[in-house]
Amino acid sequence: MLKSRPTAVRVVAPCRADLAGGTLDIWPIGLFHPGSLTVNMALPVEVELEVDLDGESGTVSHTELDNGARVLSPSDARIDLTAAVSFAVAPEGGVRVRVLAQAPVRSGIGGSSTYGVALARGLTELTGSVLEEARLVALVRDCEARILECPTGEQDHWAAVRGGVLAVHVEPGGNRIETLDVKPEWLGERAIVFFSGIRHRSGMVNWQVIRRRLDGHGETIEAFDEIAAAARDCRTGLLAHDEEAVASAIRREWKARRRLAPDVSPLELDELAGIATSHGASAVKGCGAGGGGSIFVWHPPGARSAIVAALEKAAEGGRVLATGAAVEGVRLSPGS
């Protein structure tokens, strides 16, 4: 927290990888399966922004990494996340946003939600607004839902806000966020997030699944029951630092998740998972809604080099995004 209100801020926030229980954080899906939770970890893959209020009144200026500035108006808030979050926190505009770092587009690690959290947090600092964590998460979540015109979850936002390893418990009246006491070095020896190079569209995949669950589709209900159970076991395994229990939970979760929709695991993703497994991985799953993007690889200590070499050889444009977890959530410092 900055001691006095600045004229510009630099904001850094981590993306996330979900280990088990994704989609259950999307209201009201998890409520249909009592005991639901989503387990995820913040990643040392960060969104970094510089934000100030020195722009033209009534507008938002957004400069991306390799592009010129876009000028947005309040009418853009229905279709653009930068406009939606900016005008929600600073209705009079004058916002200038410069992107300094971001996750690969459509990598499946919650980059857009992380961006929304970083932008909202920077603007609350600049405007002197007071938004408790839950309210900030809800604001960004709802801006995304309005733009996508479909339900969205909260797990991405909480990882960006809190950092570390989290269990998002889905309960009536609101989610309960638990920070799991997992040794960073233990996790760092066993976890890889690898970008497959396959672009995905999480909203489209999620909506297929949500619609089937709301329609009472029997196999979808059974799959979500298994996903919820696997997520609970994953949490227990992490807290116990039980490597095989975590691996078993991730394998069960991914097997159940693949039953939700054909698009969850395209052939290319299945092939990468098979390659990682054949080179020593004990569990592999798609990040987020699947359908492409990144894969989460859980492996015994010492197996990383062989797994990474095999994946990089097989995946054109693929690369390791992260190993281990980021301990800190969103952070502020003075801007230039």
Helices and strands as residue ranges (DSSP letters): E 8-20, G 29-32, E 37-52, E 60-63, E 69-72, G 74-78, H 81-89, E 95-101, H 111-127, H 133-148, H 155-162, E 165-169, E 176-179, H 184-188, E 191-198, H 202-214, H 218-239, H 243-257, G 262-264, H 267-278, E 283-286, E 293-298, H 304-314, E 319-323, E 331-334
